[in-house]
Amino acid sequence: MDSLQSLPPLSTLSTSVSSALNAKLGTNHDLTQAPSIVAEFLTQCDDLERNLVHLNRTLESNLASYASFSNRIGHLFGIVNSKLTDLGSSVCLRSSVSDGEGLGEELPSLAKEVARVEAVRAYAEVASKLDNLIGDIEDAVSSTMNKNLRKDSSAQNSEETRMVAIKTLKVTEDLLTSVTKARPQWARLVSAVDHRVDRALAILRPQAIADHRALLTSFGWPPSLSNLTSSSLDARKSSEVPNPLFTMHGDLKRRYCENFFALCRLQELQRQRQSRQLEGHNREVALHQPLWAIEELVIPVSVACQRHFSKWIDKPEFIFALVYKITRDYVDSMDELLQPLVDEAMLTGYSCKEEWISAMVTSLSTYLAKEIFPIYIGQLEEESVTGIRSQARTSWLHLIDLMVSFDNRIKPLVEQSGILLSLLEDGTPRKISSLSVFCDRPDWLDMWAEIELDDAMEKLKPEIDEERNWTKKVQGADLSNSDDYKSPAVSSITFTCLSSLIERCRLLPTVSLRSRFLRLTSTPVINFFLDCLLLRCQEAEGLTALTDDDALIKVSNSVNAAHYSESILKEWCEDVFFLEMGLDQGEHPGESVAENSGSKVPIEEYGNGIFHEEIVKFEDFRTQWVEKITMVILRGFDARCRDYIKNRRQWQEKSEEGWTVSQTLIGALDYLQAKMAVIEENLNRVDFAGIWRSLAAGVDKLIFNGILMSNVKFHEEGVERFGYDVEVVWGVFRAWCLRPEGFFPKVSESLKLLKMEKDQLEDSLKEGQKRMKENGIRHLSVAEVEKIGKNRVYTK
């Protein structure tokens, strides 16, 4: 009984001793073999003691040989110094007896020899110093290994020895960095030292991680998840399971902090070595690795969670809820307890809170990629083979909803640490998004885009087919001046659908993924809507050639929808979110031009954004159908005023009694006013302005060529009559401008010529272009002025 009480506590035994006892004493029968097991252990201890004595003797021998070597080096340095002194004396003596010509010839060779000897001396000193440092590192690593093997070793002494090794490694690395910069020709020396340091680190890091894991187990990490239920996942805090990082205290807390600090120092040392070794390469990607100590916290938690995940394959919302709850509940301890240790280790650029969140999200993404998505992919492939519609697409969209919701909940946890996602370095947004599963599987992204597109089109087609959506105007639209667009409600419905697709991809972690997703989803929707507009216009044109008011209204609504769509896309392209994707245009969706060519391209050459092609299509559509409306109205006006234009005798007669305008012109003007009223009521302000300006130019050309250039003779009465008619035509357009005559340049200047006195007109014709400009004639050529002048008949 006394012997049993004298046994040391189980917690004080090393991991290797505990493993050995567990292996030897597994059953009650093994206890009967205890004497033989004790004898075996004693024999092993004797062997280890003999090995230790042998190692000590070997170390003493090596130290003695190194001391002898050092003495020899010192003796050689003394000989070199004495020879240099003799050389200096010889040079001084020879310079005093010679004429200086011989000395001038020998100085370059003497200087080269001195420089060579100095370089040898510097190399020997650096090599000797590095050899001493490497010896100290190897001794510290060897001592750490021996203490782990010996059962009576102290954990504190082991940690102190490890810190000595890390400090020596730091001094060695600083010396190697200075040598690399100052003496690049000593690359073989640096390489030899790196090789020995790598061997030491290959032993030191696994030991530190093994000790770290043992400490985590000793204070109860990971926390128990067995008492969590689906209802408790939504609770703000877990009151039943305390945070082990806060409950540990005393010697255990001190040992954990020391080990955590040692791991951070090791990682900072590794970063410094990689920075030196990767000089001249893309170092940023390789240097920023996950924080080792935080990874060791996350790994056991992830393993414990996966035992629950396997029960929730059909209920993925529980998986996301559990990961979010654990991430949120323990995020505060990262800042309060662990961040000061990272700062003390001078591990710059790391936030424990961010690393904890990133590691938890990465573990979730890994599980989704390995376990959840393959199931859905298999269901979709089976659906494509059998042709039977299943719940696979609905399940996929539900999973995406959960991932987007999870990322939106995680985002505030990162921003609380004061780090803006837009300012994080490359790659970081990818680590804190569950949607990062698509980074390594672009084929899954294409499949997701196809499902989203099918779902969007399935919802959009019935809305487009509903005729009421084409007659009802947009209410509370997305643009501040939306009343000017007079757009049908179907355009707002389409862009609401587009906005939902954009929101789905907004949290994708890279610009190339967002660009690819939008090109695969939004672009087909926009083109489908544009095709619907074109089809409606063609139907209206085919039925009545746009001569009917209903056809004009139908085309006007389509033009309004196109103008509204174009304006929305232009506003979107001014947003940073879309500007980034506009710079990511390559030969394939989501592939950057700069990445393909390896050259920098001016930003102006990337177009107007990701929707540039669609914007151009809408512009072309509007231009085409506005021109068609203009031509239809102009042809109708031309047909109704044909008799007016052909009546050449009216310009030699007075106006009809009681009429201030020619009767044959009234029908054409009524037609023009009626059509313009329909267009003004139904067409947006911008395109309507384009139509009436084009009509004014067309009427100006029609009257000028049909009357003024047709060799018609104008008498005084005809000029007066023509003036009345032109004023009435201008009056039609006065509702949209203050000086309509400015939009009829040829007719207004022709009328000005016709009203000139005979002498004034003859002077203008004689003195040419300069005099005509002085009289306000700027849009008529000399030939046209001469023709009008010849047709003017003065009766007085």
C-alpha positions in Angstrom: 0.0 0.0 0.0 2.8 2.4 0.9 4.5 1.7 -2.4 1.3 2.5 -4.2 0.9 5.8 -2.4 4.5 6.8 -3.3 3.7 6.6 -7.0 3.9 10.0 -8.7 0.6 11.5 -10.0 -0.3 10.5 -13.5 -0.3 14.1 -14.7 3.4 14.5 -13.9 4.4 11.6 -16.2 5.6 12.4 -19.7 3.6 11.4 -22.7 6.1 8.7 -23.7 6.0 7.1 -20.2 2.2 7.1 -20.1 2.0 5.6 -23.6 4.5 2.8 -22.6 2.6 1.9 -19.4 -0.7 1.8 -21.3 0.8 -0.5 -23.9 2.3 -2.9 -21.2 -0.5 -2.9 -18.7 -3.7 -3.3 -20.7 -5.4 -6.2 -18.8 -5.4 -7.8 -15.3 -3.2 -10.6 -16.7 -0.5 -8.0 -17.5 -0.3 -7.1 -13.8 1.0 -10.6 -13.1 3.9 -9.8 -15.4 4.8 -6.6 -13.5 8.2 -7.9 -12.2 9.4 -8.8 -15.7 8.2 -5.5 -17.0 10.1 -3.7 -14.3 13.2 -5.6 -15.2 12.8 -4.7 -18.8 12.3 -1.0 -17.9 15.5 -1.1 -15.7 17.5 -2.7 -18.6 16.3 0.0 -21.0 17.2 2.7 -18.4 20.7 1.3 -18.1 21.1 1.3 -21.9 19.9 4.9 -22.0 22.3 5.9 -19.3 25.2 4.2 -21.1 24.1 6.0 -24.3 24.0 9.3 -22.5 27.5 8.8 -21.1 28.7 7.9 -24.5 27.1 11.1 -26.0 28.7 13.2 -23.3 32.2 11.7 -24.0 31.6 12.4 -27.7 30.6 15.9 -27.0 33.7 16.5 -24.8 35.9 15.0 -27.6 34.3 17.3 -30.2 34.7 20.4 -27.9 38.4 19.5 -27.4 39.0 19.1 -31.2 37.1 22.4 -31.8 39.2 24.2 -29.2 42.4 22.8 -30.9 41.1 23.9 -34.3 40.3 27.4 -32.9 43.8 27.6 -31.5 45.3 26.7 -34.8 43.2 29.4 -36.5 44.4 31.9 -34.0 48.0 31.0 -34.6 47.5 31.3 -38.3 46.0 34.8 -37.8 49.0 35.8 -35.7 51.4 34.7 -38.5 49.3 36.6 -41.1 49.5 39.8 -38.9 53.2 39.5 -38.4 53.8 39.0 -42.2 51.6 42.1 -42.9 53.7 44.1 -40.4 56.9 42.9 -42.1 55.4 43.7 -45.5 54.6 47.3 -44.3 58.1 47.8 -43.0 59.6 46.5 -46.3 57.5 48.8 -48.3 58.5 51.8 -46.2 62.1 50.9 -46.5 62.0 50.4 -50.2 60.1 53.7 -50.8 62.9 55.6 -49.0 65.7 54.3 -51.3 64.0 54.0 -54.7 62.9 56.7 -57.1 59.2 55.6 -56.7 58.8 54.1 -60.2 59.2 50.4 -59.0 56.8 51.0 -56.0 54.1 52.4 -58.3 54.2 49.2 -60.3 53.9 47.0 -57.2 51.1 48.9 -55.4 48.1 47.4 -57.3 49.3 43.8 -56.7 50.0 44.6 -53.0 46.5 46.2 -52.6 44.9 43.1 -54.2 46.8 40.8 -51.9 45.8 42.8 -48.8 42.2 42.8 -49.9 42.3 39.0 -50.5 43.9 38.4 -47.0 41.2 40.7 -45.4 38.4 38.8 -47.2 39.8 35.5 -46.0 40.0 36.9 -42.5 36.4 38.2 -42.6 35.2 34.9 -44.0 37.0 32.9 -41.3 35.5 35.1 -38.6 32.0 34.8 -39.9 32.3 31.1 -40.5 33.6 30.6 -37.0 30.8 32.7 -35.5 28.2 30.8 -37.4 29.7 27.5 -36.5 29.5 28.5 -32.8 25.9 29.6 -33.2 24.9 26.4 -35.0 26.7 24.4 -32.3 24.7 26.1 -29.6 21.4 25.5 -31.5 22.1 21.9 -32.0 23.1 21.5 -28.3 19.9 23.2 -27.2 17.8 21.0 -29.5 19.6 17.9 -28.3 19.1 18.9 -24.7 15.4 19.5 -25.4 15.1 16.0 -26.9 16.9 14.4 -23.9 14.7 16.1 -21.4 11.6 14.9 -23.2 12.9 11.3 -23.0 13.9 11.5 -19.3 10.9 11.0 -17.0 12.2 13.3 -14.3 12.7 16.3 -16.6 11.0 19.6 -15.7 8.6 21.2 -18.2 9.8 24.6 -17.2 13.5 23.6 -18.0 12.4 22.2 -21.3 10.6 25.4 -22.2 13.6 27.5 -21.1 15.9 25.4 -23.3 13.6 25.8 -26.2 13.6 29.6 -25.8 17.4 29.6 -25.7 17.4 27.7 -29.0 14.9 30.1 -30.6 16.9 33.2 -29.4 20.1 31.7 -30.9 18.2 30.9 -34.1 17.2 34.6 -34.2 20.8 35.8 -33.8 21.9 33.3 -36.5 19.2 34.5 -38.9 20.1 38.2 -38.4 23.8 37.3 -39.2 22.7 35.4 -42.3 20.6 38.3 -43.5 23.5 40.7 -43.1 25.9 38.3 -44.9 23.4 37.8 -47.8 23.1 41.6 -48.3 26.8 42.5 -47.8 28.5 39.4 -49.2 26.3 37.7 -51.8 29.3 35.7 -53.1 29.3 33.7 -49.9 26.1 31.9 -51.0 27.6 28.4 -50.4 28.3 29.3 -46.7 24.8 30.6 -46.3 23.4 27.5 -47.9 25.4 25.2 -45.6 24.2 27.0 -42.5 20.6 27.0 -43.8 20.8 23.2 -44.2 21.8 22.7 -40.6 19.2 25.3 -39.3 16.5 23.4 -41.3 17.4 20.2 -39.5 17.2 21.9 -36.2 13.9 23.4 -37.0 12.6 20.1 -38.2 13.0 18.8 -34.6 12.2 22.0 -32.7 8.8 22.8 -34.3 7.2 19.3 -33.9 8.3 19.2 -30.3 6.8 22.6 -29.6 3.5 21.6 -31.3 3.4 18.3 -29.4 3.9 20.1 -26.1 1.2 22.6 -27.1 -1.3 19.9 -27.9 -0.6 18.2 -24.5 -1.2 21.5 -22.7 -4.5 22.0 -24.6 -5.6 18.5 -23.5 -4.6 19.2 -19.9 -6.8 22.2 -19.4 -9.8 20.7 -21.3 -9.6 22.0 -24.8 -11.7 21.6 -26.9 -14.8 22.4 -24.8 -17.5 19.8 -24.7 -20.1 20.0 -27.4 -22.2 17.0 -26.2 -24.8 19.1 -24.4 -25.6 21.3 -27.4 -29.0 20.9 -29.0 -30.6 22.4 -32.0 -32.5 24.8 -29.9 -29.5 26.0 -27.9 -27.6 26.9 -31.1 -29.3 30.2 -31.4 -28.5 31.3 -27.8 -26.3 34.3 -27.5 -23.9 32.8 -25.0 -23.3 29.2 -23.8 -23.6 29.5 -20.1 -23.2 25.7 -19.6 -19.8 25.3 -21.1 -17.2 27.7 -19.7 -14.3 28.9 -21.8 -11.2 26.8 -20.9 -8.9 29.7 -22.0 -10.4 31.8 -19.2 -10.7 29.1 -16.6 -7.1 27.9 -16.6 -4.9 29.5 -14.0 -1.6 29.2 -12.1 1.3 27.2 -13.4 -0.9 25.7 -16.2 -1.7 29.1 -17.6 1.9 30.2 -17.4 3.1 27.1 -19.2 0.5 27.5 -21.9 1.4 31.2 -22.5 5.1 30.4 -22.6 4.5 27.6 -25.2 2.1 29.9 -27.2 4.8 32.6 -27.2 7.4 30.1 -28.3 5.3 29.0 -31.2 4.8 32.6 -32.3 8.5 33.3 -32.1 9.2 30.2 -34.2 6.7 31.3 -36.8 8.2 34.9 -36.9 11.6 33.3 -37.3 10.3 31.2 -40.2 8.8 34.2 -41.9 12.1 36.1 -41.6 14.0 33.1 -43.2 11.5 32.8 -46.0 11.6 36.6 -46.6 15.4 36.3 -47.1 15.3 33.2 -49.2 12.5 34.5 -51.5 14.1 37.8 -52.1 13.2 39.0 -55.6 10.1 36.7 -55.8 6.4 37.2 -55.0 7.0 36.9 -51.2 3.7 38.2 -49.9 1.7 35.1 -50.9 4.2 32.7 -49.3 4.9 34.8 -46.2 1.3 35.2 -44.9 0.5 31.7 -43.5 -2.1 30.8 -40.9 -1.1 31.4 -37.3 0.2 28.0 -36.0 -0.9 28.4 -32.4 -4.5 29.3 -33.5 -4.6 26.4 -35.9 -3.8 24.1 -33.0 -6.8 25.5 -31.2 -9.1 25.1 -34.2 -8.1 21.5 -35.3 -9.5 19.7 -32.2 -12.7 21.9 -32.3 -13.2 21.0 -35.9 -12.8 17.3 -35.2 -15.3 17.5 -32.4 -17.8 19.4 -34.6 -17.6 16.9 -37.4 -19.0 14.2 -35.2 -22.2 16.4 -35.0 -22.1 17.4 -38.7 -22.4 13.8 -39.8 -25.8 13.7 -38.2 -27.0 16.9 -39.9 -26.3 16.2 -43.6 -30.0 16.8 -44.3 -30.1 19.8 -42.0 -27.2 22.0 -43.0 -28.6 25.0 -41.2 -27.6 23.3 -37.9 -24.0 23.0 -39.2 -23.8 26.7 -39.9 -25.4 27.6 -36.6 -22.9 25.4 -34.6 -19.8 26.9 -36.4 -21.1 30.4 -36.0 -21.9 29.8 -32.3 -18.4 28.4 -31.5 -16.7 31.2 -33.5 -18.6 33.9 -31.8 -18.4 32.5 -28.2 -14.7 32.2 -28.1 -13.6 35.1 -30.3 -13.3 37.6 -27.4 -10.7 35.4 -25.6 -8.5 35.6 -28.7 -8.1 39.3 -28.3 -7.9 39.5 -24.5 -5.6 36.6 -23.8 -3.6 35.7 -26.9 -3.2 38.9 -28.9 -0.7 40.4 -26.4 1.5 37.3 -26.8 1.5 37.6 -30.6 2.4 41.3 -30.3 5.2 40.5 -27.8 6.6 37.9 -30.3 6.7 40.8 -32.9 4.6 38.7 -35.3 3.4 41.6 -37.4 0.4 41.6 -39.5 -1.6 39.0 -37.5 -4.8 39.4 -35.5 -5.7 36.5 -33.3 -9.4 37.3 -33.7 -9.1 37.3 -37.5 -7.0 34.1 -37.5 -9.6 32.4 -35.3 -12.5 33.4 -37.5 -10.5 32.5 -40.6 -9.5 29.1 -39.4 -13.1 28.2 -38.3 -14.5 29.3 -41.6 -11.9 27.4 -43.5 -12.7 24.2 -41.6 -16.4 24.7 -42.5 -15.6 25.3 -46.2 -13.4 22.2 -46.2 -16.2 20.1 -44.7 -18.7 21.5 -47.2 -16.4 20.7 -50.1 -15.7 17.1 -49.0 -19.0 16.0 -47.6 -22.0 18.2 -48.6 -21.4 19.4 -52.2 -20.5 16.0 -53.6 -23.9 14.7 -52.4 -25.7 17.5 -54.2 -23.5 17.1 -57.3 -24.4 13.4 -57.4 -28.1 14.2 -57.2 -27.8 16.7 -60.0 -26.0 14.2 -62.2 -28.6 11.6 -61.5 -31.3 14.1 -62.4 -29.6 14.9 -65.7 -29.4 11.2 -66.6 -32.9 10.2 -65.6 -34.6 13.4 -66.6 -36.7 13.3 -63.5 -36.9 16.6 -61.6 -35.7 16.2 -58.0 -35.1 18.5 -55.0 -31.4 18.7 -55.8 -31.7 22.3 -57.3 -33.8 23.5 -54.4 -31.4 21.9 -51.9 -28.5 23.6 -53.7 -30.1 27.0 -53.6 -31.0 26.5 -49.9 -27.4 25.7 -49.1 -26.2 28.8 -51.0 -28.7 30.9 -48.9 -27.2 29.4 -45.7 -23.7 30.2 -46.9 -24.5 33.8 -47.8 -26.4 34.3 -44.5 -23.4 32.8 -42.6 -20.9 35.1 -44.3 -23.1 38.1 -43.5 -23.1 37.1 -39.8 -19.4 36.5 -39.8 -18.5 39.8 -41.5 -19.4 42.0 -38.4 -17.1 39.8 -36.2 -14.1 40.7 -38.3 -15.1 44.3 -38.6 -15.3 44.6 -34.8 -11.6 44.1 -34.7 -11.1 47.4 -36.6 -10.1 45.7 -39.9 -12.0 46.8 -43.0 -12.4 43.9 -45.4 -11.7 46.2 -48.4 -8.3 47.0 -46.9 -7.2 43.5 -46.1 -4.3 42.1 -48.1 -4.8 39.7 -51.0 -6.3 36.4 -50.1 -7.7 37.4 -46.7 -11.3 37.9 -47.9 -11.2 34.4 -49.3 -10.3 32.9 -45.9 -13.3 34.4 -44.1 -15.9 33.3 -46.6 -17.6 30.0 -46.8 -18.1 30.7 -50.5 -14.4 30.1 -50.9 -15.2 26.5 -51.8 -15.7 27.9 -55.4 -12.2 29.2 -55.6 -10.8 25.7 -56.1 -13.8 24.4 -58.0 -14.8 26.8 -60.8 -16.9 24.0 -62.3 -19.1 24.2 -59.2 -19.4 27.9 -59.7 -20.6 27.3 -63.3 -23.2 24.8 -62.0 -24.4 27.2 -59.4 -24.7 30.0 -62.0 -26.7 27.7 -64.2 -29.1 26.8 -61.4 -29.5 30.5 -60.4 -30.1 31.5 -64.0 -32.8 28.8 -64.5 -34.5 29.8 -61.3 -34.4 33.5 -62.3 -35.7 32.9 -65.8 -38.5 30.6 -64.4 -39.7 33.5 -62.2 -39.1 36.2 -64.8 -40.9 34.7 -67.9 -44.4 34.8 -66.4 -43.9 38.5 -65.4 -42.8 39.4 -68.9 -45.7 37.5 -70.5 -48.1 39.5 -68.4 -49.4 42.3 -70.6 -50.3 44.5 -67.6 -46.7 44.8 -66.7 -46.1 46.5 -70.0 -48.8 49.1 -69.6 -48.3 49.9 -65.9 -45.5 52.4 -65.3 -42.6 52.0 -62.8 -43.6 53.0 -59.2 -40.9 54.1 -56.8 -38.1 53.2 -59.2 -34.4 52.8 -58.6 -33.5 56.1 -60.2 -34.1 59.6 -58.7 -35.5 61.0 -61.9 -37.4 57.8 -62.9 -40.6 59.8 -63.9 -38.7 61.0 -67.0 -38.2 57.4 -68.2 -41.9 56.5 -68.2 -40.7 52.9 -68.1 -43.1 50.0 -67.9 -43.2 48.0 -64.7 -41.7 45.0 -66.4 -38.3 46.7 -66.6 -38.3 47.3 -62.8 -39.2 43.6 -62.3 -36.3 42.5 -64.6 -33.8 44.6 -62.7 -35.1 43.5 -59.4 -34.3 40.0 -60.6 -30.9 41.1 -61.7 -30.3 42.8 -58.3 -31.0 39.6 -56.5 -28.4 37.7 -58.7 -25.9 40.4 -57.9 -26.5 40.2 -54.2 -26.0 36.5 -54.3 -22.5 36.9 -55.7 -21.5 40.0 -53.8 -19.8 37.9 -51.0 -17.8 35.7 -53.4 -14.2 36.2 -52.2 -12.4 37.1 -55.4 -13.2 39.6 -58.2 -12.7 37.0 -60.9 -15.3 34.7 -59.3 -17.8 37.6 -59.0 -17.1 38.6 -62.6 -17.5 35.0 -63.9 -20.8 34.5 -62.0 -22.3 37.8 -63.3 -21.4 37.0 -66.9 -23.0 33.6 -66.6 -26.2 34.8 -65.0 -26.8 38.6 -65.5 -25.8 38.8 -69.1 -28.2 36.1 -70.3 -31.1 37.8 -68.4 -30.3 41.2 -69.9 -30.0 39.8 -73.4 -33.3 37.9 -72.9 -35.0 41.1 -71.8 -33.6 43.0 -74.8 -34.8 40.2 -77.2 -38.3 40.6 -75.7 -38.2 44.4 -76.4 -37.1 43.8 -79.9 -39.8 41.2 -80.5 -42.5 43.5 -79.3 -41.3 46.3 -81.6 -41.1 44.0 -84.6 -44.6 42.8 -83.9 -45.9 46.3 -83.8 -44.0 47.2 -87.0 -45.2 44.1 -88.8 -48.9 44.7 -88.1 -49.3 48.4 -89.0 -45.9 49.7 -90.1 -46.1 52.0 -87.0 -48.9 54.1 -88.6 -51.3 53.2 -85.8 -51.2 55.0 -82.4 -51.3 51.8 -80.5 -48.2 50.6 -82.4 -46.4 53.8 -81.6 -47.3 53.5 -77.9 -46.0 49.9 -77.9 -42.7 50.8 -79.4 -42.5 53.9 -77.1 -42.9 51.6 -74.1 -40.1 49.4 -75.3 -37.8 52.4 -76.0 -38.6 53.6 -72.5 -37.7 50.2 -71.0 -34.4 50.2 -72.9 -33.5 53.8 -71.8 -34.3 52.8 -68.2 -32.2 49.7 -68.4 -29.3 51.6 -70.0 -29.4 54.2 -67.2 -29.5 51.5 -64.5 -26.5 49.7 -65.9 -24.6 52.9 -66.3 -25.2 53.8 -62.6 -24.1 50.3 -61.6 -20.9 50.5 -63.6 -19.9 53.6 -61.6 -20.0 51.6 -58.4 -16.6 50.2 -57.1 -18.1 46.7 -57.0 -18.6 46.8 -60.7 -15.5 48.8 -61.6 -13.3 46.1 -60.1 -15.0 43.5 -62.3 -14.7 45.9 -65.3 -10.9 45.6 -64.9 -11.2 41.9 -64.8 -12.1 41.3 -68.5 -10.3 38.6 -70.3 -10.8 36.1 -73.1 -12.8 33.9 -70.7 -15.4 34.8 -68.1 -13.6 36.0 -64.9 -10.2 36.0 -66.4 -8.1 39.2 -66.2 -6.6 40.7 -69.3 -3.5 41.8 -67.3 -3.1 38.2 -66.0 -3.2 36.9 -69.6 -0.7 39.2 -71.1 1.4 40.0 -68.1 1.4 43.7 -69.1 -0.2 46.7 -67.6 -3.0 48.1 -69.6 -4.3 51.7 -69.2 -7.6 51.8 -67.4 -9.3 53.7 -70.3 -8.8 50.6 -72.6 -11.0 48.4 -70.5 -14.3 50.0 -71.7 -17.0 51.3 -69.5 -17.4 48.3 -67.2 -18.6 44.8 -67.0 -21.9 45.7 -68.7 -20.4 47.8 -71.5 -21.5 45.5 -74.3 -25.1 45.4 -72.9 -25.2 49.2 -72.6 -24.1 49.6 -76.2 -26.9 47.1 -77.3 -29.5 49.2 -75.5 -28.2 52.4 -77.0 -28.3 50.9 -80.5 -31.8 49.6 -79.9 -33.0 53.0 -78.8 -31.3 54.8 -81.7 -32.7 52.3 -84.2 -36.3 52.6 -83.1 -36.3 56.3 -82.4 -35.1 56.8 -86.0 -37.9 54.5 -87.2 -40.6 56.5 -85.3 -39.1 59.7 -86.8 -39.1 58.3 -90.3 -42.7 57.0 -90.0 -44.0 60.4 -88.8 -41.9 62.3 -91.4 -43.2 60.0 -94.2 -46.8 60.7 -93.1 -46.2 64.4 -93.0 -44.6 64.3 -96.5 -47.6 62.4 -97.9 -50.1 64.9 -96.5 -48.3 68.0 -97.7 -47.5 66.7 -101.2 -50.1 68.9 -102.8 -48.9 71.9 -100.8 -45.3 71.4 -102.1 -46.4 70.7 -105.8 -48.6 73.9 -105.9 -46.0 76.2 -107.5 -48.5 79.0 -108.4 -49.4 79.8 -104.8 -46.2 81.7 -104.3 -47.3 84.1 -106.9 -50.7 84.8 -105.4 -52.1 86.2 -102.2 -53.3 84.0 -99.3 -56.8 82.8 -99.4 -59.2 85.4 -98.0 -59.7 84.8 -94.2 -56.8 82.3 -94.0 -53.3 83.0 -92.6 -52.0 79.6 -93.6 -52.3 77.6 -96.7 -55.3 75.2 -96.6 -53.3 72.3 -98.1 -50.8 72.5 -95.2 -53.3 72.3 -92.4 -53.9 68.6 -92.8 -50.2 67.8 -92.6 -49.8 70.0 -89.5 -52.8 68.4 -87.8 -51.2 65.0 -88.4 -47.8 66.2 -87.1 -49.3 67.6 -83.9 -51.4 64.5 -83.3 -48.5 62.1 -83.6 -46.2 64.3 -81.6 -48.9 64.5 -78.8 -49.0 60.7 -78.7 -45.2 60.4 -78.6 -44.8 63.1 -76.0 -47.3 61.5 -73.7 -45.8 58.0 -73.9 -42.1 58.4 -74.7 -39.4 59.5 -72.2 -38.2 63.0 -72.2 -34.7 62.4 -73.6 -35.8 60.3 -76.6 -38.7 62.6 -77.3 -36.3 65.5 -77.6 -34.3 63.5 -80.1 -37.5 62.8 -82.1 -38.8 66.4 -82.3 -35.3 67.7 -83.2 -35.0 65.1 -85.9 -38.4 65.9 -87.2 -37.6 69.6 -87.3 -34.5 68.8 -89.3 -36.5 66.6 -91.6 -39.3 69.1 -92.2 -36.6 71.8 -92.8 -35.0 69.7 -95.4 -38.4 68.7 -97.0 -39.6 72.3 -97.4 -36.2 73.6 -98.5 -35.7 70.9 -101.2 -39.3 70.7 -102.2 -40.1 74.4 -102.5 -37.0 76.6 -102.3 -34.8 74.5 -104.5 -37.4 73.6 -107.1 -37.1 76.8 -109.1 -40.3 78.2 -107.8 -40.8 82.0 -108.5 -41.6 84.0 -105.4 -43.5 87.3 -105.8 -44.1 89.7 -102.9 -47.4 88.0 -102.1 -45.8 84.6 -102.2 -43.1 85.6 -99.8 -45.7 86.9 -97.4 -47.7 83.7 -97.7 -44.6 81.5 -97.3 -43.7 83.5 -94.2 -47.1 82.8 -92.6 -46.9 79.1 -93.4 -43.4 78.8 -91.9 -44.5 80.6 -88.8 -47.3 78.1 -88.3 -44.9 75.2 -88.8 -42.6 76.7 -86.2 -45.5 77.2 -83.9 -45.9 73.4 -83.7 -42.4 73.1 -82.3 -42.6 76.2 -80.1 -44.1 74.0 -77.3 -40.6 72.4 -76.8 -38.2 75.3 -77.5 -38.2 79.1 -77.3 -36.7 79.7 -80.8 -37.9 76.9 -83.1 -36.5 78.8 -86.2 -33.0 77.8 -84.9 -33.9 74.1 -85.7 -35.0 75.1 -89.3 -31.7 76.8 -90.4 -32.1 76.5 -94.2 -35.8 77.6 -94.3 -35.3 80.5 -91.8 -32.3 81.8 -93.7 -34.1 81.3 -97.1 -37.0 83.3 -95.8 -34.5 86.0 -94.7 -33.1 86.1 -98.2 -36.6 86.3 -99.7 -37.5 89.3 -97.5 -34.4 91.3 -98.4 -34.7 94.3 -100.6 -33.5 93.9 -104.2 -30.3 96.0 -103.8 -29.3 94.3 -100.5 -29.8 90.9 -102.1 -27.8 91.8 -105.2 -25.0 93.2 -103.0 -24.9 89.9 -101.0 -24.7 87.9 -104.2 -21.9 90.1 -105.6 -19.7 90.2 -102.5 -20.1 86.5 -101.8 -19.7 84.5 -98.6 -18.3 87.2 -96.3 -21.2 89.6 -96.9 -23.7 86.7 -96.5 -22.3 85.9 -93.0 -22.7 89.6 -92.1 -26.4 89.3 -93.1 -26.8 86.2 -90.9 -26.6 83.6 -93.8 -24.4 80.8 -92.5 -26.1 77.5 -93.4 -26.6 78.2 -97.1 -23.9 77.8 -99.8 -23.2 80.4 -102.4 -24.9 78.3 -105.1 -28.0 77.9 -103.0 -28.2 81.6 -102.2 -27.8 82.4 -105.9 -30.6 80.0 -106.9 -33.0 81.5 -104.3 -32.0 85.0 -105.4 -32.7 84.2 -109.1 -36.2 82.9 -108.2 -37.1 86.1 -106.3 -39.3 88.3 -108.4 -39.6 92.0 -107.5 -42.7 93.6 -109.0 -42.1 97.0 -107.5 
